[in-house]
């Protein structure tokens, strides 16, 4: 290695400055964040965000040449260094060459290059790392770049991130080993020049978010390792017994009963497969008329494993079910909705009239499987529009109903931003950012939802960390409609980020109702009152949030909440809530509002006062607690949400 570098010195001196390892190392330390971002953008997005981050760091660190223990080698520099630094230009050329090699498919006829394999270093155990999520513009640009070839991606990034003219871009690409830089530049012209987005945190692999890997599976693997010796003895004994053994059932537990009905439910040949056009003539439009889709619907071994695991999940199976959803085996042969490979996982979706079940197993042969259940009885066309097929790296893919004509992604926090179309292949959407990964805390600047359009209209569905997304509606209870128009979108925008508080509760639909507008006592504007109610599939456990927003604030504040109450629902479309509010002058007030059928409001306890009509504003002390009562037009009394 050293002899080759020394031999190249005469040519280097004639072509330009000479870069030694010390200078290259200084450039690497100084420009490390920029080089890692460059590698991250050039690497193919198909690697997944976690591996893409680690590979970008690995390639950047390996860009520094070896040989520091020997006499310092001389390395020919490349043109157009950052701020005239030839060390940076040299590292950039090596980095681009490795990143482009990493994006090439593996071939059986040739040994894989090191850059095409998962990185040896750095490694992170027990965590998945990915950059902070950006907005819809960043996601759209990422999808457009993913459609380009590696050299074209590199050309776009060199133009936008490095601010290089086309002549310099052509020289850098040639130095990185690109055979036809002109073709790469022409292909890059097909993507709109939104170069400022390349500086977004969405593409910063040095500012990362961390999420745990599958904790249950890790613990199960540890127990499996500790019990490996005993398991080998048991398996050896079982192999000597007559009969079929357990092998065909994969992760399923040993059989505990044999009867004709149970065995029929485990037979892949008995699965119901609905014809593709059945929904067009059926009186029902729910999951019962979904056709079987996916490239593995004929894989009997996979379907047998899925059915057996559903009937009797073993210890290595991670089982989850929404509240009120039984997790037992199917009562008979279920209906097949999907069987295929998605994001390196084999997925089977089944429906038994009460539940949708999702079976997933890794394609790399590692042990363990996942089994998820969601109750969907009584689903209508609006609620049977999509099922979560896969979650990976903060993104989600959906399997859409056969009647859905168009799917798009919309940011609920930005009602005027418009919707971005999703690619649908075989009923499966392209990945979109999922807000479910943010539930449980953290800042909220966006909330991406799925927008589906069919022959009856357009509606919004949101991922609440469950198998079936929840339908969003807006309007007075009993008269609410889908969130399709500008008015409904504006009503949801300041309340969207509170949807995370409703996750993992078996939510069927969520309605937002702007029920009052209240002038503020100090004359600074008008406060908006909204009641958000989540209905569940099981018919109980409803959750109600009362939210209040003042002028100048982007998101509303939750001022009251309740569970298992009829308020703000179709059976009792009335609501009353209050909040202690601090005026700009420093004074405190109790503000309370009921719906339009409220004739009077009164407060007692730590704050006393009353008012005719649906609005109340009385001076109060900081930290005071009050009890609210309202009188309706029909004389009934309602209490305030707490």
LUMKE-96848 format. One line per 2 residues: number of its first residue (from 1); their letters; for each residue x, y, z of C-alpha. Coordinates in nm, 4 decimals. Layout:
N
NUM	A	X Y Z | ...
END
This chain:
642
1	XX	0.0000 0.0000 0.0000 | 0.2774 0.2398 0.0953
3	XX	0.4889 0.1580 -0.2077 | 0.1993 0.2327 -0.4384
5	XX	0.1401 0.5707 -0.2711 | 0.5089 0.6652 -0.2910
7	XX	0.5229 0.5587 -0.6542 | 0.2345 0.7874 -0.7371
9	XX	0.4029 1.1026 -0.6065 | 0.5491 1.2282 -0.9353
11	XX	0.2095 1.2065 -1.1090 | 0.0446 1.3727 -0.8126
13	XX	0.2805 1.6649 -0.8156 | 0.2022 1.7364 -1.1765
15	XX	-0.1754 1.7070 -1.1310 | -0.2129 1.9166 -0.8186
17	XX	-0.1289 1.9358 -0.4468 | -0.0305 1.6292 -0.2486
19	XX	-0.2348 1.5219 0.0539 | -0.0773 1.3162 0.3300
21	XX	-0.2697 1.1118 0.5850 | -0.2277 1.3755 0.8568
23	XX	-0.3956 1.6386 0.6418 | -0.6743 1.3984 0.5401
25	XX	-0.7381 1.3166 0.9056 | -0.7637 1.6857 0.9942
27	XX	-1.0166 1.7346 0.7142 | -1.2164 1.4339 0.8333
29	XX	-1.2389 1.5665 1.1897 | -1.3282 1.9184 1.0769
31	XX	-1.5910 1.8222 0.8180 | -1.7176 1.4951 0.9656
33	XX	-2.0890 1.5990 0.9971 | -2.0931 1.7213 0.6358
35	XX	-1.9283 1.4054 0.5024 | -2.1669 1.1773 0.6943
37	XX	-2.4677 1.3724 0.5645 | -2.3276 1.3399 0.2109
39	XX	-2.2920 0.9622 0.2499 | -2.6416 0.9310 0.4014
41	XX	-2.8024 1.1140 0.1089 | -2.6172 0.9120 -0.1572
43	XX	-2.6847 0.5716 0.0030 | -3.0015 0.4006 -0.1250
45	XX	-3.3047 0.4616 0.1034 | -3.3977 0.0967 0.0564
47	XX	-3.1360 0.0050 0.3183 | -3.3703 0.1340 0.5917
49	XX	-3.3000 0.4392 0.8053 | -3.1185 0.2531 1.0865
51	XX	-2.8716 0.0683 0.8596 | -2.8383 0.3758 0.6392
53	XX	-2.7249 0.5829 0.9405 | -2.4711 0.3237 1.0568
55	XX	-2.3421 0.2647 0.7031 | -2.2955 0.6389 0.6458
57	XX	-2.0817 0.6671 0.9596 | -1.8892 0.3507 0.8717
59	XX	-1.8072 0.4628 0.5157 | -1.7017 0.8081 0.6356
61	XX	-1.4665 0.6650 0.8956 | -1.3209 0.4200 0.6426
63	XX	-1.2565 0.7007 0.3925 | -0.9334 0.7789 0.5789
65	XX	-0.6519 0.5724 0.4182 | -0.4419 0.3300 0.6203
67	XX	-0.0683 0.3360 0.6820 | -0.0184 0.5878 0.9618
69	XX	0.2349 0.3682 1.1395 | 0.4607 0.3699 0.8306
71	XX	0.6242 0.6719 0.6652 | 0.3527 0.9196 0.5713
73	XX	0.2178 0.8315 0.2262 | 0.1445 1.0928 -0.0367
75	XX	-0.1999 1.0872 -0.1924 | -0.3002 1.2774 -0.5072
77	XX	-0.5714 1.5363 -0.4305 | -0.8922 1.5929 -0.6242
79	XX	-1.0217 1.9314 -0.7412 | -1.2945 2.1427 -0.5832
81	XX	-1.2195 2.0823 -0.2144 | -1.4411 2.2439 0.0494
83	XX	-1.3071 2.5963 0.1044 | -1.0076 2.4965 -0.1062
85	XX	-0.9089 2.2060 0.1211 | -0.7618 1.9256 -0.0940
87	XX	-0.7861 1.6862 0.2025 | -1.1620 1.7281 0.2045
89	XX	-1.1814 1.6739 -0.1736 | -0.9792 1.3528 -0.1448
91	XX	-1.2031 1.2151 0.1324 | -1.5162 1.3141 -0.0572
93	XX	-1.4079 1.1219 -0.3663 | -1.3277 0.8079 -0.1642
95	XX	-1.6548 0.8401 0.0273 | -1.8652 0.8786 -0.2873
97	XX	-1.6992 0.5766 -0.4470 | -1.7799 0.3616 -0.1405
99	XX	-2.1374 0.4934 -0.1114 | -2.2066 0.4190 -0.4783
101	XX	-2.0635 0.0691 -0.4383 | -2.2881 0.0114 -0.1356
103	XX	-2.5934 0.0832 -0.3483 | -2.5138 -0.1761 -0.6129
105	XX	-2.6987 -0.5106 -0.5921 | -2.5078 -0.8187 -0.4834
107	XX	-2.4234 -1.0652 -0.7622 | -2.3734 -1.4356 -0.7256
109	XX	-2.0861 -1.4363 -0.9735 | -1.8704 -1.1941 -0.7735
111	XX	-1.7587 -1.1546 -0.4142 | -1.9387 -0.8672 -0.2410
113	XX	-1.7366 -0.5560 -0.1681 | -1.6969 -0.4508 0.1917
115	XX	-1.9192 -0.1463 0.1431 | -2.2058 -0.3730 0.0256
117	XX	-2.2104 -0.5654 0.3549 | -2.3592 -0.4476 0.6878
119	XX	-2.1056 -0.2268 0.8693 | -1.8750 -0.3921 1.1195
121	XX	-1.8332 -0.0630 1.3045 | -2.0022 0.1338 1.4421
123	XX	-2.2549 -0.1065 1.5963 | -2.5444 -0.0249 1.8283
125	XX	-2.7039 -0.3052 2.0290 | -3.0572 -0.2849 2.1634
127	XX	-3.1451 0.0425 1.9885 | -3.2615 0.1568 1.6465
129	XX	-3.1261 0.4961 1.5394 | -3.2755 0.7290 1.2806
131	XX	-3.2728 1.1043 1.2074 | -3.5461 1.3294 1.3337
133	XX	-3.8578 1.3298 1.1170 | -3.9081 1.6258 0.8892
135	XX	-4.2212 1.7454 0.7169 | -4.4054 1.6406 0.4040
137	XX	-4.1581 1.8297 0.1800 | -3.8589 1.6369 0.3116
139	XX	-4.0407 1.3046 0.2773 | -4.1391 1.3895 -0.0811
141	XX	-3.7792 1.4773 -0.1690 | -3.6522 1.1548 -0.0086
143	XX	-3.8951 0.9504 -0.2174 | -3.7919 1.1338 -0.5351
145	XX	-3.4230 1.0744 -0.4619 | -3.4898 0.7065 -0.3942
147	XX	-3.6179 0.6732 -0.7518 | -3.2856 0.7998 -0.8937
149	XX	-2.9805 0.5898 -0.9644 | -2.6849 0.6176 -0.7267
151	XX	-2.4773 0.8440 -0.9563 | -2.7777 1.0716 -1.0172
153	XX	-2.8385 1.0978 -0.6414 | -2.4722 1.1868 -0.5977
155	XX	-2.4962 1.4520 -0.8703 | -2.8047 1.6086 -0.7072
157	XX	-2.6393 1.6146 -0.3651 | -2.3136 1.7597 -0.4959
159	XX	-2.5086 2.0368 -0.6666 | -2.7272 2.1134 -0.3648
161	XX	-2.5210 2.0286 -0.0577 | -2.1728 2.1074 -0.1922
163	XX	-2.2852 2.3997 -0.4132 | -2.0673 2.2737 -0.7005
165	XX	-2.1194 2.3793 -1.0642 | -2.1845 2.1059 -1.3169
167	XX	-1.8229 2.1021 -1.4372 | -1.6933 2.0369 -1.0853
169	XX	-1.9685 1.7799 -1.0245 | -1.8596 1.5972 -1.3401
171	XX	-1.4978 1.5925 -1.2184 | -1.5900 1.4634 -0.8723
173	XX	-1.8104 1.1889 -1.0184 | -1.5302 1.0796 -1.2504
175	XX	-1.2932 1.0668 -0.9528 | -1.5494 0.8505 -0.7699
177	XX	-1.5542 0.5994 -1.0558 | -1.8808 0.6970 -1.2308
179	XX	-1.8632 0.5828 -1.5922 | -2.0987 0.8423 -1.7436
181	XX	-2.1297 1.1598 -1.5308 | -2.3307 1.3364 -1.8023
183	XX	-2.6089 1.0767 -1.7787 | -2.6100 1.1203 -1.4006
185	XX	-2.6437 1.4989 -1.4343 | -2.9252 1.4646 -1.6896
187	XX	-3.1134 1.2213 -1.4622 | -3.0679 1.4531 -1.1617
189	XX	-3.2323 1.7332 -1.3638 | -3.5593 1.5397 -1.3312
191	XX	-3.5861 1.6276 -0.9595 | -3.6866 1.9801 -0.8631
193	XX	-3.3942 2.1810 -0.7235 | -3.5095 2.2095 -0.3602
195	XX	-3.1540 2.2137 -0.2289 | -3.2309 2.3901 0.1011
197	XX	-3.4155 2.0775 0.2163 | -3.0873 1.8836 0.2099
199	XX	-2.9845 2.0782 0.5226 | -3.2959 1.9553 0.7078
201	XX	-3.2691 1.7418 1.0271 | -3.4485 1.4714 0.8207
203	XX	-3.1134 1.4078 0.6466 | -2.8797 1.4621 0.9448
205	XX	-2.7359 1.1256 1.0569 | -2.5448 1.2978 1.3384
207	XX	-2.8591 1.4209 1.5189 | -3.0493 1.1035 1.5911
209	XX	-3.3510 0.9639 1.7691 | -3.3321 0.6288 1.9444
211	XX	-3.5988 0.3634 1.9893 | -3.5571 0.0191 2.1456
213	XX	-3.5607 -0.2969 1.9423 | -3.8157 -0.5647 2.0267
215	XX	-3.7676 -0.5904 2.4061 | -3.9895 -0.8941 2.4472
217	XX	-3.8084 -1.0786 2.1714 | -3.4691 -0.9970 2.3233
219	XX	-3.5747 -1.1384 2.6576 | -3.7199 -1.4420 2.4905
221	XX	-3.3944 -1.4967 2.3019 | -3.1981 -1.4773 2.6277
223	XX	-3.4204 -1.7367 2.7897 | -3.3873 -1.9517 2.4787
225	XX	-3.0072 -1.9393 2.4974 | -3.0077 -2.0338 2.8659
227	XX	-3.2372 -2.3277 2.7951 | -3.0594 -2.4413 2.4772
229	XX	-2.9018 -2.7491 2.6317 | -3.2282 -2.8750 2.7753
231	XX	-3.4087 -2.7965 2.4488 | -3.1626 -3.0085 2.2505
233	XX	-3.2245 -3.3069 2.4778 | -3.6017 -3.2663 2.4527
235	XX	-3.5922 -3.2267 2.0737 | -3.3749 -3.5365 2.0436
237	XX	-3.6244 -3.7360 2.2425 | -3.9164 -3.6039 2.0373
239	XX	-3.7477 -3.6884 1.7097 | -3.7405 -4.0497 1.8222
241	XX	-4.1165 -4.0579 1.8781 | -4.3608 -4.1706 1.6069
243	XX	-4.5844 -3.9138 1.4399 | -4.5316 -3.5829 1.2617
245	XX	-4.3782 -3.3870 1.5504 | -4.3947 -3.0066 1.5733
247	XX	-4.1702 -2.8968 1.2893 | -4.4350 -2.7933 1.0327
249	XX	-4.5896 -2.5475 1.2807 | -4.2768 -2.3359 1.3272
251	XX	-4.3120 -2.1124 1.6361 | -4.6422 -2.2714 1.7438
253	XX	-4.6639 -2.4477 2.0794 | -4.7247 -2.8259 2.1040
255	XX	-5.0764 -2.9393 2.0102 | -5.3047 -2.9821 2.3097
257	XX	-5.6192 -3.1115 2.1420 | -5.7203 -3.2874 1.8245
259	XX	-6.0713 -3.2553 1.6892 | -6.2123 -3.2073 1.3376
261	XX	-6.3159 -2.8412 1.3861 | -5.9826 -2.7361 1.5330
263	XX	-5.7876 -2.9148 1.2613 | -6.0027 -2.7588 0.9860
265	XX	-5.9178 -2.4135 1.1220 | -5.5471 -2.4979 1.0877
267	XX	-5.5679 -2.6280 0.7305 | -5.4418 -2.3739 0.4713
269	XX	-5.6563 -2.5428 0.2071 | -5.9697 -2.4466 0.4034
271	XX	-5.8915 -2.0721 0.4067 | -6.1558 -1.8494 0.2510
273	XX	-6.0221 -1.6572 -0.0487 | -6.2658 -1.3972 -0.1806
275	XX	-6.2605 -1.3218 -0.5579 | -6.1135 -0.9864 -0.6543
277	XX	-6.4427 -0.8384 -0.7831 | -6.6737 -0.9753 -0.5109
279	XX	-6.7058 -0.6388 -0.3341 | -6.8611 -0.4778 -0.6429
281	XX	-7.1775 -0.6897 -0.6211 | -7.1919 -0.7531 -0.2465
283	XX	-7.4427 -0.5834 -0.0179 | -7.1642 -0.5532 0.2413
285	XX	-6.8546 -0.3374 0.2184 | -6.6324 -0.4495 0.5029
287	XX	-6.3399 -0.6878 0.5553 | -6.5520 -0.9865 0.4508
289	XX	-6.5279 -0.8830 0.0820 | -6.1544 -0.8093 0.0747
291	XX	-5.9768 -1.0309 -0.1791 | -5.6641 -1.2303 -0.0928
293	XX	-5.3564 -1.0371 -0.2077 | -4.9789 -1.0712 -0.1890
295	XX	-4.7130 -1.2828 -0.3571 | -4.7267 -1.5661 -0.0996
297	XX	-5.0973 -1.6553 -0.1006 | -5.0006 -1.9958 -0.2385
299	XX	-4.7289 -2.0656 0.0218 | -4.8970 -2.3445 0.2197
301	XX	-4.6073 -2.3773 0.4649 | -4.6250 -2.0088 0.5596
303	XX	-5.0035 -2.0147 0.5921 | -4.9873 -2.3300 0.8061
305	XX	-4.7373 -2.1636 1.0406 | -4.9564 -1.8554 1.0684
307	XX	-5.2700 -2.0569 1.1466 | -5.0947 -2.2848 1.3952
309	XX	-4.9352 -1.9887 1.5721 | -5.2726 -1.8153 1.5957
311	XX	-5.4274 -2.1252 1.7521 | -5.1444 -2.1909 1.9997
313	XX	-4.8651 -1.9287 2.0069 | -4.5385 -2.0545 2.1529
315	XX	-4.3107 -1.8811 2.4006 | -4.1088 -1.7091 2.1272
317	XX	-4.4167 -1.5362 1.9839 | -4.4852 -1.1740 2.0833
319	XX	-4.8652 -1.1471 2.1098 | -5.0552 -0.8175 2.1320
321	XX	-5.4257 -0.7371 2.1210 | -5.6237 -0.4160 2.1491
323	XX	-5.8374 -0.3845 2.4660 | -6.1483 -0.6003 2.4497
325	XX	-6.0086 -0.8219 2.1734 | -5.9877 -1.1966 2.2484
327	XX	-5.6569 -1.3547 2.1488 | -5.7736 -1.7160 2.1161
329	XX	-5.7703 -1.9264 1.8046 | -6.0185 -1.8861 1.5182
331	XX	-6.3568 -2.0599 1.5588 | -6.3267 -2.2003 1.2066
333	XX	-6.1329 -2.1533 0.8864 | -6.0663 -1.7756 0.8613
335	XX	-6.0484 -1.5542 0.5543 | -5.7116 -1.4728 0.3963
337	XX	-5.6584 -1.1020 0.3320 | -5.2874 -1.0932 0.2518
339	XX	-4.9739 -1.3080 0.2417 | -4.6477 -1.1605 0.1193
341	XX	-4.3064 -1.0164 0.2005 | -4.2918 -0.6561 0.3206
343	XX	-3.9814 -0.4777 0.4576 | -3.7853 -0.8019 0.5141
345	XX	-4.0777 -0.9643 0.6971 | -4.3235 -1.2284 0.5801
347	XX	-4.6720 -1.1059 0.6724 | -5.0053 -1.2902 0.6790
349	XX	-5.3330 -1.1035 0.7435 | -5.6390 -1.3105 0.8428
351	XX	-6.0001 -1.2220 0.9307 | -6.2482 -1.4358 1.1248
353	XX	-6.5539 -1.2077 1.1300 | -6.4636 -1.0572 1.4685
355	XX	-6.0930 -0.9822 1.4437 | -5.8145 -0.9051 1.2020
357	XX	-5.5011 -1.1021 1.2913 | -5.1532 -1.0174 1.1658
359	XX	-4.8801 -1.2839 1.1711 | -4.5241 -1.1701 1.0960
361	XX	-4.1965 -1.3609 1.0842 | -3.8486 -1.2391 0.9811
363	XX	-3.7175 -1.3492 0.6443 | -3.3592 -1.3839 0.7686
365	XX	-3.4396 -1.7059 0.9545 | -3.4028 -1.5653 1.3068
367	XX	-3.6290 -1.7134 1.5717 | -3.9470 -1.5532 1.6926
369	XX	-4.2654 -1.4238 1.5389 | -4.5260 -1.1590 1.6140
371	XX	-4.9026 -1.1998 1.6352 | -5.1293 -0.8937 1.6587
373	XX	-5.5070 -0.8782 1.6952 | -5.7559 -0.5982 1.6428
375	XX	-6.1308 -0.6166 1.6886 | -6.3246 -0.5007 1.3806
377	XX	-6.6780 -0.6361 1.4229 | -6.9430 -0.4062 1.2789
379	XX	-6.6955 -0.2268 1.0542 | -6.8458 -0.0152 0.7789
381	XX	-6.6998 0.0939 0.4464 | -6.5421 0.3973 0.6151
383	XX	-6.3691 0.1948 0.8898 | -6.2628 -0.0996 0.6727
385	XX	-6.0540 0.1127 0.4385 | -5.7051 0.0080 0.5498
387	XX	-5.5021 -0.2219 0.7740 | -5.1458 -0.1661 0.8951
389	XX	-4.9261 -0.4086 0.7029 | -4.5786 -0.3127 0.8224
391	XX	-4.3946 -0.0717 1.0511 | -4.0224 -0.0103 0.9990
393	XX	-3.7868 0.2768 1.0792 | -4.0672 0.5096 1.1855
395	XX	-4.2678 0.4451 0.8680 | -4.5877 0.2508 0.8092
397	XX	-4.7320 0.0696 0.5076 | -5.1034 0.0005 0.4672
399	XX	-5.3033 -0.2629 0.2824 | -5.5993 -0.0768 0.1319
401	XX	-5.9550 -0.1912 0.0714 | -6.0265 -0.2903 -0.2902
403	XX	-6.2683 0.0015 -0.3303 | -6.0048 0.2656 -0.2469
405	XX	-5.9146 0.4502 -0.5669 | -5.6455 0.6844 -0.4364
407	XX	-5.4255 0.7169 -0.1263 | -5.2276 1.0152 -0.0050
409	XX	-5.0397 1.1414 0.2984 | -5.1493 1.4602 0.4725
411	XX	-5.0032 1.6569 0.7639 | -5.2956 1.7229 0.9962
413	XX	-5.1092 2.0059 1.1722 | -5.0747 2.1972 0.8424
415	XX	-5.4224 2.2060 0.6850 | -5.3121 2.4251 0.3957
417	XX	-5.0127 2.2153 0.2945 | -5.2082 1.9803 0.0688
419	XX	-5.1828 1.6023 0.0374 | -4.8958 1.4038 -0.1123
421	XX	-4.9955 1.1036 -0.3227 | -4.8779 0.7589 -0.2161
423	XX	-4.7810 0.4881 -0.4613 | -5.0119 0.1840 -0.4350
425	XX	-4.8923 -0.1530 -0.5680 | -5.1171 -0.4548 -0.5314
427	XX	-5.3170 -0.2700 -0.2670 | -5.0022 -0.1923 -0.0620
429	XX	-4.9004 0.1711 -0.0117 | -4.5507 0.3085 -0.0250
431	XX	-4.4121 0.3859 0.3235 | -4.5284 0.7021 0.4968
433	XX	-4.4144 0.8597 0.8226 | -4.6098 0.7237 1.1179
435	XX	-4.6945 0.9439 1.4174 | -4.7250 0.6275 1.6307
437	XX	-4.3469 0.6338 1.6886 | -4.3824 0.9704 1.8674
439	XX	-4.6620 0.8698 2.1022 | -4.5591 0.8973 2.4625
441	XX	-4.3795 1.2331 2.4572 | -4.1573 1.4703 2.2661
443	XX	-4.2306 1.7766 2.0595 | -4.4992 1.7633 1.7942
445	XX	-4.4708 1.9715 1.4809 | -4.6536 1.7358 1.2447
447	XX	-4.9072 1.4531 1.2493 | -4.9199 1.2531 0.9277
449	XX	-5.2456 1.0781 0.8418 | -5.3627 0.8530 0.5597
451	XX	-5.6110 1.0086 0.3172 | -5.8157 0.7598 0.1144
453	XX	-6.0621 0.8317 -0.1647 | -6.3266 0.5963 -0.2989
455	XX	-6.6552 0.6251 -0.4846 | -6.8321 0.7725 -0.1791
457	XX	-6.5834 1.0467 -0.0902 | -6.2570 1.1220 0.0880
459	XX	-6.1745 1.0423 0.4506 | -5.8785 1.0509 0.6878
461	XX	-5.7378 0.7610 0.8903 | -5.4684 0.7876 1.1564
463	XX	-5.2234 0.5360 1.2994 | -5.2703 0.5066 1.6770
465	XX	-5.0218 0.2189 1.7226 | -5.2898 -0.0379 1.6438
467	XX	-5.3547 -0.2796 1.3592 | -5.6514 -0.0869 1.2177
469	XX	-5.6174 0.2933 1.1808 | -5.8826 0.5120 1.3423
471	XX	-6.1249 0.7153 1.1320 | -6.1228 1.0933 1.1871
473	XX	-6.4441 1.2976 1.1771 | -6.5440 1.6541 1.2614
475	XX	-6.8678 1.8213 1.3652 | -7.1445 1.8133 1.6219
477	XX	-7.2066 1.4610 1.7629 | -7.4767 1.2861 1.5628
479	XX	-7.4069 1.5116 1.2645 | -7.0312 1.4631 1.2257
481	XX	-6.8786 1.3951 0.8853 | -6.5445 1.2945 0.7410
483	XX	-6.2540 1.5384 0.7525 | -6.2534 1.6382 0.3890
485	XX	-6.3145 2.0127 0.3597 | -6.1011 2.3100 0.4594
487	XX	-6.3212 2.3906 0.7611 | -6.2885 2.0421 0.9059
489	XX	-5.9118 2.0417 0.8468 | -5.8766 2.3757 1.0268
491	XX	-6.0770 2.2380 1.3197 | -5.8389 1.9442 1.3551
493	XX	-5.5083 2.1301 1.3072 | -5.4637 2.2691 1.6644
495	XX	-5.5814 1.9433 1.8224 | -5.3981 1.6840 1.6132
497	XX	-5.1005 1.6306 1.8427 | -5.3261 1.5142 2.1260
499	XX	-5.4232 1.2070 1.9256 | -5.1200 1.0383 2.0805
501	XX	-5.3038 1.0317 2.4148 | -5.5650 0.8020 2.2573
503	XX	-5.3245 0.5356 2.1296 | -5.3393 0.1603 2.2025
505	XX	-5.6954 0.1805 2.3353 | -5.8841 -0.0025 2.0592
507	XX	-6.0021 0.3253 1.9051 | -6.2493 0.3009 1.6190
509	XX	-6.3056 0.6696 1.5387 | -6.2176 1.0131 1.6768
511	XX	-6.4382 1.3202 1.6384 | -6.3338 1.6841 1.6895
513	XX	-6.6177 1.9272 1.7673 | -6.5496 2.3045 1.7982
515	XX	-6.8369 2.3715 2.0342 | -6.7717 2.7282 2.1561
517	XX	-6.5789 3.0504 2.0894 | -6.5192 3.2739 2.3915
519	XX	-6.4022 3.6399 2.3953 | -6.1120 3.6727 2.6399
521	XX	-6.1659 3.9066 2.9382 | -5.8602 4.1238 2.8618
523	XX	-5.9707 4.1895 2.5049 | -5.6743 4.0040 2.3526
525	XX	-5.8888 3.7950 2.1212 | -6.1115 3.4884 2.1214
527	XX	-6.0449 3.1470 2.2705 | -6.1604 2.8317 2.0920
529	XX	-6.3145 2.5326 2.2725 | -6.3020 2.1877 2.1134
531	XX	-6.4283 1.8542 2.2388 | -6.2475 1.5438 2.1079
533	XX	-6.4174 1.2068 2.1599 | -6.2716 0.8654 2.0784
535	XX	-6.5106 0.5733 2.0252 | -6.3816 0.2168 2.0621
537	XX	-6.4521 -0.1063 1.8780 | -6.5679 -0.2779 2.1981
539	XX	-6.8301 -0.0113 2.2761 | -6.6770 0.0877 2.6101
541	XX	-6.3792 0.2848 2.7352 | -6.4681 0.5945 2.5358
543	XX	-6.2281 0.8835 2.5959 | -6.3241 1.2510 2.5923
545	XX	-6.0845 1.5482 2.5869 | -6.1825 1.9133 2.6258
547	XX	-5.9283 2.1443 2.4615 | -5.8807 2.5209 2.4738
549	XX	-5.6701 2.7399 2.2442 | -5.5928 3.1099 2.2703
551	XX	-5.4787 3.3377 1.9840 | -5.1127 3.2994 1.8911
553	XX	-5.0764 2.9380 2.0036 | -5.0357 2.6624 1.7463
555	XX	-5.1701 2.3727 1.9516 | -5.4648 2.3587 2.1897
557	XX	-5.4187 2.2600 2.5541 | -5.6119 1.9746 2.7123
559	XX	-5.8000 2.1258 3.0073 | -6.0221 1.8308 3.1010
561	XX	-6.0575 1.4627 3.0227 | -6.2973 1.1822 3.1061
563	XX	-6.3518 0.8157 3.0275 | -6.6662 0.6018 2.9998
565	XX	-6.8956 0.9057 2.9813 | -7.1711 0.9906 2.7330
567	XX	-7.0764 1.3602 2.7107 | -6.9772 1.4957 2.3690
569	XX	-7.1236 1.1863 2.2010 | -7.4219 1.1005 1.9850
571	XX	-7.6278 0.9909 2.2890 | -7.5528 1.3061 2.4880
573	XX	-7.4271 1.5836 2.2571 | -7.3535 1.8271 2.5402
575	XX	-7.0316 1.9326 2.7052 | -6.9103 2.1796 2.9685
577	XX	-6.5471 2.2464 3.0615 | -6.3386 2.5170 3.2267
579	XX	-5.9815 2.6346 3.2665 | -5.7820 2.8766 3.4834
581	XX	-5.6393 3.1309 3.2421 | -5.3759 3.4016 3.3003
583	XX	-5.4351 3.7334 3.1238 | -5.1557 3.9444 2.9747
585	XX	-5.1967 4.1821 3.2685 | -5.1072 3.9015 3.5098
587	XX	-5.4561 3.8474 3.6494 | -5.6186 3.5036 3.6641
589	XX	-5.9654 3.4094 3.5422 | -6.1855 3.1046 3.5416
591	XX	-6.3077 3.0555 3.1845 | -6.5817 2.8021 3.1159
593	XX	-6.7907 2.7176 2.8118 | -7.0783 2.4849 2.7286
595	XX	-7.2336 2.3990 2.3950 | -7.4948 2.6231 2.2341
597	XX	-7.7874 2.4569 2.4160 | -7.6483 2.5616 2.7545
599	XX	-7.8663 2.8382 2.9117 | -7.6623 2.9079 3.2242
601	XX	-7.3251 2.8250 3.3786 | -7.2280 2.8540 3.7456
603	XX	-6.9089 2.7871 3.9407 | -6.8742 2.6921 4.3065
605	XX	-6.5921 2.5882 4.5374 | -6.2637 2.7768 4.5056
607	XX	-6.4180 3.0136 4.2468 | -6.7750 3.1394 4.2621
609	XX	-6.9728 3.3007 3.9854 | -7.2519 3.2486 3.7349
611	XX	-7.3561 3.3693 3.3931 | -7.6544 3.3471 3.1647
613	XX	-7.5763 3.1687 2.8409 | -7.3078 2.9159 2.7593
615	XX	-6.9995 3.1229 2.8561 | -6.8554 3.2138 3.1971
617	XX	-6.5545 3.4350 3.2818 | -6.4906 3.5339 3.6474
619	XX	-6.1754 3.6491 3.8307 | -5.9932 3.3751 4.0186
621	XX	-5.6772 3.2997 4.2144 | -5.3871 3.0977 4.0807
623	XX	-5.4314 2.7309 4.1690 | -5.7995 2.7667 4.2652
625	XX	-6.0287 2.4692 4.2013 | -6.3911 2.5112 4.1010
627	XX	-6.6895 2.2858 4.0370 | -6.8921 2.3655 3.7250
629	XX	-7.2617 2.3090 3.6617 | -7.4619 2.3957 3.3537
631	XX	-7.8337 2.4185 3.2836 | -7.9632 2.3097 2.9424
633	XX	-8.2615 2.4486 2.7520 | -8.4751 2.1516 2.8596
635	XX	-8.3948 2.2136 3.2276 | -8.1464 1.9315 3.2708
637	XX	-7.8244 1.9907 3.4628 | -7.4850 1.8823 3.3361
639	XX	-7.1512 1.8764 3.5154 | -6.8187 1.9932 3.3862
641	XX	-6.5520 1.7567 3.2602 | -6.2637 1.7243 3.5051
END
